[in-house]
Amino acid sequence: MATVDEVRAGIAVATRQATEGMAALQQASLSLEQARNAFSTATQGSVQPEADQANSMLNQAVQQVSDATNSANAAITIAEGFAARL
């Protein structure tokens, strides 16, 4: 069985990696938002249903990345609280 210090160290590694993942997610969100804006500008005034579909899918992708970022942040908060109580 791991010691308290080993558990804390493992949690620290996990939260550091999750924080790095959040930074990557934030970059992905920025790129997706830029893609969405570029697509919207390029297809402005289009009556083609594919334009609306693609825009909707980009909106969904941005939201899912945001959701993933929020989940990772919540996991970090919980893990840090757990480590503090050890």
PDB file of N, CA, C and O in Angstrom, chain B, residues numbered from 101:
ATOM      1  N   MET B 101       0.847  -1.180   0.000  1.00  0.00           N
ATOM      2  CA  MET B 101       0.000   0.000   0.000  1.00  0.00           C
ATOM      3  C   MET B 101       0.892   1.243   0.000  1.00  0.00           C
ATOM      4  O   MET B 101       1.932   1.273   0.658  1.00  0.00           O
ATOM      5  N   ALA B 102       0.476   2.253  -0.738  1.00  0.00           N
ATOM      6  CA  ALA B 102       1.242   3.490  -0.865  1.00  0.00           C
ATOM      7  C   ALA B 102       1.161   4.308   0.423  1.00  0.00           C
ATOM      8  O   ALA B 102       0.161   4.286   1.140  1.00  0.00           O
ATOM      9  N   THR B 103       2.236   5.019   0.683  1.00  0.00           N
ATOM     10  CA  THR B 103       2.239   5.926   1.831  1.00  0.00           C
ATOM     11  C   THR B 103       1.455   7.185   1.479  1.00  0.00           C
ATOM     12  O   THR B 103       1.143   7.431   0.315  1.00  0.00           O
ATOM     13  N   VAL B 104       1.147   7.966   2.488  1.00  0.00           N
ATOM     14  CA  VAL B 104       0.424   9.226   2.267  1.00  0.00           C
ATOM     15  C   VAL B 104       1.228  10.135   1.340  1.00  0.00           C
ATOM     16  O   VAL B 104       0.668  10.766   0.444  1.00  0.00           O
ATOM     17  N   ASP B 105       2.532  10.197   1.557  1.00  0.00           N
ATOM     18  CA  ASP B 105       3.371  11.046   0.696  1.00  0.00           C
ATOM     19  C   ASP B 105       3.369  10.557  -0.749  1.00  0.00           C
ATOM     20  O   ASP B 105       3.387  11.368  -1.675  1.00  0.00           O
ATOM     21  N   GLU B 106       3.348   9.254  -0.949  1.00  0.00           N
ATOM     22  CA  GLU B 106       3.310   8.714  -2.309  1.00  0.00           C
ATOM     23  C   GLU B 106       1.976   9.024  -2.983  1.00  0.00           C
ATOM     24  O   GLU B 106       1.926   9.333  -4.174  1.00  0.00           O
ATOM     25  N   VAL B 107       0.907   8.939  -2.215  1.00  0.00           N
ATOM     26  CA  VAL B 107      -0.410   9.282  -2.764  1.00  0.00           C
ATOM     27  C   VAL B 107      -0.451  10.759  -3.131  1.00  0.00           C
ATOM     28  O   VAL B 107      -0.924  11.118  -4.209  1.00  0.00           O
ATOM     29  N   ARG B 108       0.038  11.609  -2.248  1.00  0.00           N
ATOM     30  CA  ARG B 108       0.077  13.050  -2.553  1.00  0.00           C
ATOM     31  C   ARG B 108       0.907  13.331  -3.797  1.00  0.00           C
ATOM     32  O   ARG B 108       0.524  14.139  -4.643  1.00  0.00           O
ATOM     33  N   ALA B 109       2.055  12.653  -3.899  1.00  0.00           N
ATOM     34  CA  ALA B 109       2.915  12.855  -5.070  1.00  0.00           C
ATOM     35  C   ALA B 109       2.203  12.414  -6.347  1.00  0.00           C
ATOM     36  O   ALA B 109       2.288  13.084  -7.376  1.00  0.00           O
ATOM     37  N   GLY B 110       1.505  11.289  -6.276  1.00  0.00           N
ATOM     38  CA  GLY B 110       0.757  10.822  -7.442  1.00  0.00           C
ATOM     39  C   GLY B 110      -0.352  11.780  -7.832  1.00  0.00           C
ATOM     40  O   GLY B 110      -0.587  12.018  -9.017  1.00  0.00           O
ATOM     41  N   ILE B 111      -1.022  12.322  -6.852  1.00  0.00           N
ATOM     42  CA  ILE B 111      -2.080  13.307  -7.118  1.00  0.00           C
ATOM     43  C   ILE B 111      -1.481  14.570  -7.731  1.00  0.00           C
ATOM     44  O   ILE B 111      -2.070  15.163  -8.634  1.00  0.00           O
ATOM     45  N   ALA B 112      -0.323  14.978  -7.246  1.00  0.00           N
ATOM     46  CA  ALA B 112       0.340  16.164  -7.803  1.00  0.00           C
ATOM     47  C   ALA B 112       0.685  15.952  -9.272  1.00  0.00           C
ATOM     48  O   ALA B 112       0.510  16.852 -10.093  1.00  0.00           O
ATOM     49  N   VAL B 113       1.173  14.763  -9.600  1.00  0.00           N
ATOM     50  CA  VAL B 113       1.485  14.448 -10.998  1.00  0.00           C
ATOM     51  C   VAL B 113       0.208  14.499 -11.836  1.00  0.00           C
ATOM     52  O   VAL B 113       0.184  15.086 -12.918  1.00  0.00           O
ATOM     53  N   ALA B 114      -0.846  13.878 -11.324  1.00  0.00           N
ATOM     54  CA  ALA B 114      -2.111  13.844 -12.062  1.00  0.00           C
ATOM     55  C   ALA B 114      -2.678  15.241 -12.277  1.00  0.00           C
ATOM     56  O   ALA B 114      -3.148  15.552 -13.372  1.00  0.00           O
ATOM     57  N   THR B 115      -2.643  16.084 -11.254  1.00  0.00           N
ATOM     58  CA  THR B 115      -3.196  17.434 -11.411  1.00  0.00           C
ATOM     59  C   THR B 115      -2.333  18.277 -12.343  1.00  0.00           C
ATOM     60  O   THR B 115      -2.855  19.109 -13.085  1.00  0.00           O
ATOM     61  N   ARG B 116      -1.021  18.072 -12.313  1.00  0.00           N
ATOM     62  CA  ARG B 116      -0.143  18.798 -13.239  1.00  0.00           C
ATOM     63  C   ARG B 116      -0.451  18.392 -14.676  1.00  0.00           C
ATOM     64  O   ARG B 116      -0.532  19.239 -15.566  1.00  0.00           O
ATOM     65  N   GLN B 117      -0.623  17.087 -14.894  1.00  0.00           N
ATOM     66  CA  GLN B 117      -0.939  16.614 -16.243  1.00  0.00           C
ATOM     67  C   GLN B 117      -2.311  17.103 -16.690  1.00  0.00           C
ATOM     68  O   GLN B 117      -2.494  17.459 -17.854  1.00  0.00           O
ATOM     69  N   ALA B 118      -3.267  17.122 -15.780  1.00  0.00           N
ATOM     70  CA  ALA B 118      -4.599  17.624 -16.119  1.00  0.00           C
ATOM     71  C   ALA B 118      -4.544  19.109 -16.456  1.00  0.00           C
ATOM     72  O   ALA B 118      -5.238  19.569 -17.363  1.00  0.00           O
ATOM     73  N   THR B 119      -3.728  19.852 -15.735  1.00  0.00           N
ATOM     74  CA  THR B 119      -3.565  21.280 -16.014  1.00  0.00           C
ATOM     75  C   THR B 119      -2.965  21.483 -17.402  1.00  0.00           C
ATOM     76  O   THR B 119      -3.383  22.376 -18.139  1.00  0.00           O
ATOM     77  N   GLU B 120      -1.990  20.657 -17.756  1.00  0.00           N
ATOM     78  CA  GLU B 120      -1.404  20.729 -19.093  1.00  0.00           C
ATOM     79  C   GLU B 120      -2.454  20.386 -20.150  1.00  0.00           C
ATOM     80  O   GLU B 120      -2.501  20.997 -21.217  1.00  0.00           O
ATOM     81  N   GLY B 121      -3.291  19.402 -19.836  1.00  0.00           N
ATOM     82  CA  GLY B 121      -4.373  19.046 -20.754  1.00  0.00           C
ATOM     83  C   GLY B 121      -5.353  20.185 -20.933  1.00  0.00           C
ATOM     84  O   GLY B 121      -5.843  20.429 -22.036  1.00  0.00           O
ATOM     85  N   MET B 122      -5.640  20.884 -19.839  1.00  0.00           N
ATOM     86  CA  MET B 122      -6.545  22.032 -19.924  1.00  0.00           C
ATOM     87  C   MET B 122      -5.964  23.120 -20.822  1.00  0.00           C
ATOM     88  O   MET B 122      -6.695  23.760 -21.578  1.00  0.00           O
ATOM     89  N   ALA B 123      -4.661  23.328 -20.741  1.00  0.00           N
ATOM     90  CA  ALA B 123      -4.029  24.332 -21.604  1.00  0.00           C
ATOM     91  C   ALA B 123      -4.182  23.928 -23.070  1.00  0.00           C
ATOM     92  O   ALA B 123      -4.438  24.773 -23.927  1.00  0.00           O
ATOM     93  N   ALA B 124      -4.026  22.641 -23.351  1.00  0.00           N
ATOM     94  CA  ALA B 124      -4.202  22.155 -24.719  1.00  0.00           C
ATOM     95  C   ALA B 124      -5.653  22.309 -25.166  1.00  0.00           C
ATOM     96  O   ALA B 124      -5.922  22.666 -26.313  1.00  0.00           O
ATOM     97  N   LEU B 125      -6.579  22.041 -24.259  1.00  0.00           N
ATOM     98  CA  LEU B 125      -7.996  22.214 -24.584  1.00  0.00           C
ATOM     99  C   LEU B 125      -8.320  23.680 -24.869  1.00  0.00           C
ATOM    100  O   LEU B 125      -9.093  23.984 -25.778  1.00  0.00           O
ATOM    101  N   GLN B 126      -7.736  24.572 -24.102  1.00  0.00           N
ATOM    102  CA  GLN B 126      -7.981  25.997 -24.329  1.00  0.00           C
ATOM    103  C   GLN B 126      -7.457  26.423 -25.695  1.00  0.00           C
ATOM    104  O   GLN B 126      -8.083  27.234 -26.378  1.00  0.00           O
ATOM    105  N   GLN B 127      -6.302  25.873 -26.096  1.00  0.00           N
ATOM    106  CA  GLN B 127      -5.768  26.175 -27.421  1.00  0.00           C
ATOM    107  C   GLN B 127      -6.678  25.589 -28.498  1.00  0.00           C
ATOM    108  O   GLN B 127      -6.938  26.230 -29.516  1.00  0.00           O
ATOM    109  N   ALA B 128      -7.155  24.379 -28.271  1.00  0.00           N
ATOM    110  CA  ALA B 128      -8.081  23.758 -29.227  1.00  0.00           C
ATOM    111  C   ALA B 128      -9.356  24.579 -29.352  1.00  0.00           C
ATOM    112  O   ALA B 128      -9.875  24.758 -30.453  1.00  0.00           O
ATOM    113  N   SER B 129      -9.860  25.074 -28.237  1.00  0.00           N
ATOM    114  CA  SER B 129     -11.072  25.890 -28.258  1.00  0.00           C
ATOM    115  C   SER B 129     -10.851  27.151 -29.074  1.00  0.00           C
ATOM    116  O   SER B 129     -11.704  27.534 -29.875  1.00  0.00           O
ATOM    117  N   LEU B 130      -9.713  27.794 -28.874  1.00  0.00           N
ATOM    118  CA  LEU B 130      -9.404  29.003 -29.636  1.00  0.00           C
ATOM    119  C   LEU B 130      -9.348  28.698 -31.132  1.00  0.00           C
ATOM    120  O   LEU B 130      -9.893  29.449 -31.941  1.00  0.00           O
ATOM    121  N   SER B 131      -8.694  27.607 -31.495  1.00  0.00           N
ATOM    122  CA  SER B 131      -8.597  27.231 -32.908  1.00  0.00           C
ATOM    123  C   SER B 131      -9.969  26.927 -33.497  1.00  0.00           C
ATOM    124  O   SER B 131     -10.270  27.329 -34.621  1.00  0.00           O
ATOM    125  N   LEU B 132     -10.799  26.219 -32.739  1.00  0.00           N
ATOM    126  CA  LEU B 132     -12.144  25.906 -33.221  1.00  0.00           C
ATOM    127  C   LEU B 132     -13.002  27.160 -33.357  1.00  0.00           C
ATOM    128  O   LEU B 132     -13.777  27.280 -34.305  1.00  0.00           O
ATOM    129  N   GLU B 133     -12.870  28.090 -32.421  1.00  0.00           N
ATOM    130  CA  GLU B 133     -13.615  29.346 -32.519  1.00  0.00           C
ATOM    131  C   GLU B 133     -13.171  30.140 -33.746  1.00  0.00           C
ATOM    132  O   GLU B 133     -13.997  30.737 -34.438  1.00  0.00           O
ATOM    133  N   GLN B 134     -11.874  30.145 -34.012  1.00  0.00           N
ATOM    134  CA  GLN B 134     -11.371  30.833 -35.201  1.00  0.00           C
ATOM    135  C   GLN B 134     -11.893  30.170 -36.471  1.00  0.00           C
ATOM    136  O   GLN B 134     -12.264  30.846 -37.431  1.00  0.00           O
ATOM    137  N   ALA B 135     -11.918  28.839 -36.464  1.00  0.00           N
ATOM    138  CA  ALA B 135     -12.447  28.113 -37.622  1.00  0.00           C
ATOM    139  C   ALA B 135     -13.927  28.419 -37.813  1.00  0.00           C
ATOM    140  O   ALA B 135     -14.386  28.630 -38.935  1.00  0.00           O
ATOM    141  N   ARG B 136     -14.661  28.441 -36.721  1.00  0.00           N
ATOM    142  CA  ARG B 136     -16.094  28.745 -36.788  1.00  0.00           C
ATOM    143  C   ARG B 136     -16.317  30.145 -37.351  1.00  0.00           C
ATOM    144  O   ARG B 136     -17.177  30.343 -38.210  1.00  0.00           O
ATOM    145  N   ASN B 137     -15.542  31.115 -36.867  1.00  0.00           N
ATOM    146  CA  ASN B 137     -15.685  32.492 -37.348  1.00  0.00           C
ATOM    147  C   ASN B 137     -15.313  32.612 -38.817  1.00  0.00           C
ATOM    148  O   ASN B 137     -15.989  33.307 -39.575  1.00  0.00           O
ATOM    149  N   ALA B 138     -14.244  31.941 -39.221  1.00  0.00           N
ATOM    150  CA  ALA B 138     -13.826  31.985 -40.621  1.00  0.00           C
ATOM    151  C   ALA B 138     -14.875  31.338 -41.514  1.00  0.00           C
ATOM    152  O   ALA B 138     -15.189  31.853 -42.587  1.00  0.00           O
ATOM    153  N   PHE B 139     -15.411  30.215 -41.071  1.00  0.00           N
ATOM    154  CA  PHE B 139     -16.432  29.528 -41.855  1.00  0.00           C
ATOM    155  C   PHE B 139     -17.690  30.378 -41.955  1.00  0.00           C
ATOM    156  O   PHE B 139     -18.289  30.493 -43.025  1.00  0.00           O
ATOM    157  N   SER B 140     -18.081  30.964 -40.851  1.00  0.00           N
ATOM    158  CA  SER B 140     -19.276  31.803 -40.839  1.00  0.00           C
ATOM    159  C   SER B 140     -19.121  32.989 -41.785  1.00  0.00           C
ATOM    160  O   SER B 140     -20.046  33.334 -42.520  1.00  0.00           O
ATOM    161  N   THR B 141     -17.960  33.597 -41.757  1.00  0.00           N
ATOM    162  CA  THR B 141     -17.697  34.723 -42.648  1.00  0.00           C
ATOM    163  C   THR B 141     -17.706  34.277 -44.102  1.00  0.00           C
ATOM    164  O   THR B 141     -18.261  34.952 -44.970  1.00  0.00           O
ATOM    165  N   ALA B 142     -17.083  33.129 -44.355  1.00  0.00           N
ATOM    166  CA  ALA B 142     -16.980  32.639 -45.727  1.00  0.00           C
ATOM    167  C   ALA B 142     -18.338  32.238 -46.303  1.00  0.00           C
ATOM    168  O   ALA B 142     -18.556  32.342 -47.510  1.00  0.00           O
ATOM    169  N   THR B 143     -19.230  31.790 -45.458  1.00  0.00           N
ATOM    170  CA  THR B 143     -20.513  31.285 -45.957  1.00  0.00           C
ATOM    171  C   THR B 143     -21.691  32.226 -45.663  1.00  0.00           C
ATOM    172  O   THR B 143     -22.854  31.859 -45.832  1.00  0.00           O
ATOM    173  N   GLN B 144     -21.367  33.430 -45.227  1.00  0.00           N
ATOM    174  CA  GLN B 144     -22.424  34.396 -44.897  1.00  0.00           C
ATOM    175  C   GLN B 144     -23.349  34.584 -46.092  1.00  0.00           C
ATOM    176  O   GLN B 144     -22.900  34.814 -47.215  1.00  0.00           O
ATOM    177  N   GLY B 145     -24.625  34.485 -45.836  1.00  0.00           N
ATOM    178  CA  GLY B 145     -25.622  34.656 -46.891  1.00  0.00           C
ATOM    179  C   GLY B 145     -25.937  33.382 -47.651  1.00  0.00           C
ATOM    180  O   GLY B 145     -26.830  33.379 -48.498  1.00  0.00           O
ATOM    181  N   SER B 146     -25.236  32.315 -47.373  1.00  0.00           N
ATOM    182  CA  SER B 146     -25.501  31.053 -48.066  1.00  0.00           C
ATOM    183  C   SER B 146     -26.836  30.472 -47.620  1.00  0.00           C
ATOM    184  O   SER B 146     -27.210  30.562 -46.451  1.00  0.00           O
ATOM    185  N   VAL B 147     -27.540  29.882 -48.561  1.00  0.00           N
ATOM    186  CA  VAL B 147     -28.791  29.211 -48.232  1.00  0.00           C
ATOM    187  C   VAL B 147     -28.632  27.695 -48.267  1.00  0.00           C
ATOM    188  O   VAL B 147     -29.606  26.953 -48.145  1.00  0.00           O
ATOM    189  N   GLN B 148     -27.395  27.250 -48.433  1.00  0.00           N
ATOM    190  CA  GLN B 148     -27.131  25.817 -48.481  1.00  0.00           C
ATOM    191  C   GLN B 148     -27.235  25.213 -47.083  1.00  0.00           C
ATOM    192  O   GLN B 148     -26.663  25.757 -46.139  1.00  0.00           O
ATOM    193  N   PRO B 149     -27.944  24.113 -46.934  1.00  0.00           N
ATOM    194  CA  PRO B 149     -28.100  23.509 -45.611  1.00  0.00           C
ATOM    195  C   PRO B 149     -26.769  23.025 -45.020  1.00  0.00           C
ATOM    196  O   PRO B 149     -26.613  22.962 -43.801  1.00  0.00           O
ATOM    197  N   GLU B 150     -25.830  22.689 -45.876  1.00  0.00           N
ATOM    198  CA  GLU B 150     -24.526  22.234 -45.376  1.00  0.00           C
ATOM    199  C   GLU B 150     -23.801  23.330 -44.614  1.00  0.00           C
ATOM    200  O   GLU B 150     -23.051  23.047 -43.679  1.00  0.00           O
ATOM    201  N   ALA B 151     -24.017  24.568 -45.003  1.00  0.00           N
ATOM    202  CA  ALA B 151     -23.373  25.683 -44.297  1.00  0.00           C
ATOM    203  C   ALA B 151     -23.882  25.741 -42.862  1.00  0.00           C
ATOM    204  O   ALA B 151     -23.100  25.889 -41.923  1.00  0.00           O
ATOM    205  N   ASP B 152     -25.183  25.626 -42.702  1.00  0.00           N
ATOM    206  CA  ASP B 152     -25.749  25.622 -41.351  1.00  0.00           C
ATOM    207  C   ASP B 152     -25.302  24.405 -40.563  1.00  0.00           C
ATOM    208  O   ASP B 152     -25.013  24.509 -39.371  1.00  0.00           O
ATOM    209  N   GLN B 153     -25.244  23.264 -41.210  1.00  0.00           N
ATOM    210  CA  GLN B 153     -24.821  22.032 -40.537  1.00  0.00           C
ATOM    211  C   GLN B 153     -23.376  22.136 -40.057  1.00  0.00           C
ATOM    212  O   GLN B 153     -23.068  21.794 -38.916  1.00  0.00           O
ATOM    213  N   ALA B 154     -22.506  22.604 -40.923  1.00  0.00           N
ATOM    214  CA  ALA B 154     -21.095  22.725 -40.554  1.00  0.00           C
ATOM    215  C   ALA B 154     -20.917  23.734 -39.424  1.00  0.00           C
ATOM    216  O   ALA B 154     -20.149  23.499 -38.491  1.00  0.00           O
ATOM    217  N   ASN B 155     -21.620  24.844 -39.510  1.00  0.00           N
ATOM    218  CA  ASN B 155     -21.537  25.850 -38.458  1.00  0.00           C
ATOM    219  C   ASN B 155     -22.043  25.282 -37.134  1.00  0.00           C
ATOM    220  O   ASN B 155     -21.452  25.525 -36.082  1.00  0.00           O
ATOM    221  N   SER B 156     -23.123  24.538 -37.191  1.00  0.00           N
ATOM    222  CA  SER B 156     -23.672  23.914 -35.995  1.00  0.00           C
ATOM    223  C   SER B 156     -22.682  22.912 -35.385  1.00  0.00           C
ATOM    224  O   SER B 156     -22.523  22.846 -34.166  1.00  0.00           O
ATOM    225  N   MET B 157     -22.030  22.144 -36.239  1.00  0.00           N
ATOM    226  CA  MET B 157     -21.063  21.167 -35.749  1.00  0.00           C
ATOM    227  C   MET B 157     -19.851  21.861 -35.117  1.00  0.00           C
ATOM    228  O   MET B 157     -19.318  21.381 -34.117  1.00  0.00           O
ATOM    229  N   LEU B 158     -19.420  22.972 -35.687  1.00  0.00           N
ATOM    230  CA  LEU B 158     -18.316  23.724 -35.086  1.00  0.00           C
ATOM    231  C   LEU B 158     -18.736  24.300 -33.739  1.00  0.00           C
ATOM    232  O   LEU B 158     -17.953  24.294 -32.789  1.00  0.00           O
ATOM    233  N   ASN B 159     -19.964  24.794 -33.653  1.00  0.00           N
ATOM    234  CA  ASN B 159     -20.479  25.275 -32.368  1.00  0.00           C
ATOM    235  C   ASN B 159     -20.492  24.157 -31.335  1.00  0.00           C
ATOM    236  O   ASN B 159     -20.116  24.359 -30.180  1.00  0.00           O
ATOM    237  N   GLN B 160     -20.923  22.988 -31.758  1.00  0.00           N
ATOM    238  CA  GLN B 160     -20.963  21.836 -30.861  1.00  0.00           C
ATOM    239  C   GLN B 160     -19.557  21.450 -30.407  1.00  0.00           C
ATOM    240  O   GLN B 160     -19.351  21.126 -29.237  1.00  0.00           O
ATOM    241  N   ALA B 161     -18.599  21.483 -31.312  1.00  0.00           N
ATOM    242  CA  ALA B 161     -17.215  21.147 -30.964  1.00  0.00           C
ATOM    243  C   ALA B 161     -16.659  22.122 -29.929  1.00  0.00           C
ATOM    244  O   ALA B 161     -15.997  21.710 -28.976  1.00  0.00           O
ATOM    245  N   VAL B 162     -16.925  23.403 -30.118  1.00  0.00           N
ATOM    246  CA  VAL B 162     -16.470  24.414 -29.164  1.00  0.00           C
ATOM    247  C   VAL B 162     -17.089  24.151 -27.794  1.00  0.00           C
ATOM    248  O   VAL B 162     -16.402  24.230 -26.775  1.00  0.00           O
ATOM    249  N   GLN B 163     -18.381  23.837 -27.767  1.00  0.00           N
ATOM    250  CA  GLN B 163     -19.060  23.570 -26.498  1.00  0.00           C
ATOM    251  C   GLN B 163     -18.506  22.321 -25.820  1.00  0.00           C
ATOM    252  O   GLN B 163     -18.335  22.301 -24.601  1.00  0.00           O
ATOM    253  N   GLN B 164     -18.228  21.294 -26.590  1.00  0.00           N
ATOM    254  CA  GLN B 164     -17.701  20.062 -26.009  1.00  0.00           C
ATOM    255  C   GLN B 164     -16.300  20.266 -25.432  1.00  0.00           C
ATOM    256  O   GLN B 164     -15.969  19.696 -24.393  1.00  0.00           O
ATOM    257  N   VAL B 165     -15.491  21.064 -26.090  1.00  0.00           N
ATOM    258  CA  VAL B 165     -14.165  21.367 -25.548  1.00  0.00           C
ATOM    259  C   VAL B 165     -14.313  22.162 -24.258  1.00  0.00           C
ATOM    260  O   VAL B 165     -13.578  21.932 -23.298  1.00  0.00           O
ATOM    261  N   SER B 166     -15.257  23.091 -24.233  1.00  0.00           N
ATOM    262  CA  SER B 166     -15.518  23.858 -23.018  1.00  0.00           C
ATOM    263  C   SER B 166     -15.974  22.939 -21.889  1.00  0.00           C
ATOM    264  O   SER B 166     -15.534  23.084 -20.749  1.00  0.00           O
ATOM    265  N   ASP B 167     -16.848  22.000 -22.206  1.00  0.00           N
ATOM    266  CA  ASP B 167     -17.320  21.041 -21.208  1.00  0.00           C
ATOM    267  C   ASP B 167     -16.161  20.198 -20.676  1.00  0.00           C
ATOM    268  O   ASP B 167     -16.064  19.952 -19.474  1.00  0.00           O
ATOM    269  N   ALA B 168     -15.290  19.761 -21.574  1.00  0.00           N
ATOM    270  CA  ALA B 168     -14.134  18.960 -21.164  1.00  0.00           C
ATOM    271  C   ALA B 168     -13.198  19.770 -20.264  1.00  0.00           C
ATOM    272  O   ALA B 168     -12.665  19.247 -19.286  1.00  0.00           O
ATOM    273  N   THR B 169     -13.005  21.033 -20.594  1.00  0.00           N
ATOM    274  CA  THR B 169     -12.173  21.905 -19.769  1.00  0.00           C
ATOM    275  C   THR B 169     -12.776  22.059 -18.377  1.00  0.00           C
ATOM    276  O   THR B 169     -12.063  21.985 -17.376  1.00  0.00           O
ATOM    277  N   ASN B 170     -14.074  22.270 -18.316  1.00  0.00           N
ATOM    278  CA  ASN B 170     -14.751  22.405 -17.023  1.00  0.00           C
ATOM    279  C   ASN B 170     -14.660  21.121 -16.202  1.00  0.00           C
ATOM    280  O   ASN B 170     -14.461  21.170 -14.989  1.00  0.00           O
ATOM    281  N   SER B 171     -14.806  19.982 -16.858  1.00  0.00           N
ATOM    282  CA  SER B 171     -14.694  18.703 -16.154  1.00  0.00           C
ATOM    283  C   SER B 171     -13.288  18.487 -15.612  1.00  0.00           C
ATOM    284  O   SER B 171     -13.118  18.031 -14.481  1.00  0.00           O
ATOM    285  N   ALA B 172     -12.289  18.812 -16.410  1.00  0.00           N
ATOM    286  CA  ALA B 172     -10.903  18.666 -15.964  1.00  0.00           C
ATOM    287  C   ALA B 172     -10.627  19.597 -14.783  1.00  0.00           C
ATOM    288  O   ALA B 172      -9.964  19.206 -13.822  1.00  0.00           O
ATOM    289  N   ASN B 173     -11.129  20.808 -14.855  1.00  0.00           N
ATOM    290  CA  ASN B 173     -10.937  21.752 -13.764  1.00  0.00           C
ATOM    291  C   ASN B 173     -11.595  21.247 -12.480  1.00  0.00           C
ATOM    292  O   ASN B 173     -11.020  21.358 -11.397  1.00  0.00           O
ATOM    293  N   ALA B 174     -12.793  20.696 -12.605  1.00  0.00           N
ATOM    294  CA  ALA B 174     -13.490  20.144 -11.434  1.00  0.00           C
ATOM    295  C   ALA B 174     -12.713  18.966 -10.857  1.00  0.00           C
ATOM    296  O   ALA B 174     -12.604  18.827  -9.639  1.00  0.00           O
ATOM    297  N   ALA B 175     -12.181  18.130 -11.719  1.00  0.00           N
ATOM    298  CA  ALA B 175     -11.397  16.983 -11.253  1.00  0.00           C
ATOM    299  C   ALA B 175     -10.155  17.442 -10.499  1.00  0.00           C
ATOM    300  O   ALA B 175      -9.801  16.859  -9.475  1.00  0.00           O
ATOM    301  N   ILE B 176      -9.500  18.471 -10.993  1.00  0.00           N
ATOM    302  CA  ILE B 176      -8.318  19.015 -10.317  1.00  0.00           C
ATOM    303  C   ILE B 176      -8.694  19.529  -8.935  1.00  0.00           C
ATOM    304  O   ILE B 176      -8.013  19.244  -7.950  1.00  0.00           O
ATOM    305  N   THR B 177      -9.777  20.283  -8.870  1.00  0.00           N
ATOM    306  CA  THR B 177     -10.224  20.832  -7.587  1.00  0.00           C
ATOM    307  C   THR B 177     -10.521  19.723  -6.586  1.00  0.00           C
ATOM    308  O   THR B 177     -10.123  19.803  -5.424  1.00  0.00           O
ATOM    309  N   ILE B 178     -11.215  18.697  -7.038  1.00  0.00           N
ATOM    310  CA  ILE B 178     -11.550  17.582  -6.152  1.00  0.00           C
ATOM    311  C   ILE B 178     -10.285  16.848  -5.717  1.00  0.00           C
ATOM    312  O   ILE B 178     -10.129  16.519  -4.541  1.00  0.00           O
ATOM    313  N   ALA B 179      -9.386  16.592  -6.660  1.00  0.00           N
ATOM    314  CA  ALA B 179      -8.147  15.883  -6.332  1.00  0.00           C
ATOM    315  C   ALA B 179      -7.283  16.658  -5.354  1.00  0.00           C
ATOM    316  O   ALA B 179      -6.693  16.080  -4.441  1.00  0.00           O
ATOM    317  N   GLU B 180      -7.210  17.968  -5.546  1.00  0.00           N
ATOM    318  CA  GLU B 180      -6.426  18.790  -4.624  1.00  0.00           C
ATOM    319  C   GLU B 180      -7.055  18.795  -3.238  1.00  0.00           C
ATOM    320  O   GLU B 180      -6.343  18.778  -2.234  1.00  0.00           O
ATOM    321  N   GLY B 181      -8.372  18.819  -3.174  1.00  0.00           N
ATOM    322  CA  GLY B 181      -9.058  18.745  -1.884  1.00  0.00           C
ATOM    323  C   GLY B 181      -8.799  17.415  -1.202  1.00  0.00           C
ATOM    324  O   GLY B 181      -8.582  17.356   0.009  1.00  0.00           O
ATOM    325  N   PHE B 182      -8.823  16.348  -1.989  1.00  0.00           N
ATOM    326  CA  PHE B 182      -8.533  15.015  -1.465  1.00  0.00           C
ATOM    327  C   PHE B 182      -7.111  14.957  -0.893  1.00  0.00           C
ATOM    328  O   PHE B 182      -6.894  14.451   0.209  1.00  0.00           O
ATOM    329  N   ALA B 183      -6.154  15.479  -1.655  1.00  0.00           N
ATOM    330  CA  ALA B 183      -4.758  15.473  -1.202  1.00  0.00           C
ATOM    331  C   ALA B 183      -4.580  16.303   0.066  1.00  0.00           C
ATOM    332  O   ALA B 183      -3.792  15.945   0.942  1.00  0.00           O
ATOM    333  N   ALA B 184      -5.302  17.396   0.162  1.00  0.00           N
ATOM    334  CA  ALA B 184      -5.177  18.263   1.346  1.00  0.00           C
ATOM    335  C   ALA B 184      -5.692  17.582   2.608  1.00  0.00           C
ATOM    336  O   ALA B 184      -5.240  17.874   3.715  1.00  0.00           O
ATOM    337  N   ARG B 185      -6.642  16.675   2.427  1.00  0.00           N
ATOM    338  CA  ARG B 185      -7.206  15.990   3.608  1.00  0.00           C
ATOM    339  C   ARG B 185      -6.392  14.780   4.033  1.00  0.00           C
ATOM    340  O   ARG B 185      -6.678  14.186   5.073  1.00  0.00           O
ATOM    341  N   LEU B 186      -5.399  14.405   3.265  1.00  0.00           N
ATOM    342  CA  LEU B 186      -4.581  13.237   3.629  1.00  0.00           C
ATOM    343  C   LEU B 186      -3.674  13.549   4.809  1.00  0.00           C
ATOM    344  O   LEU B 186      -2.917  12.684   5.251  1.00  0.00           O
TER     345      LEU B 186
END
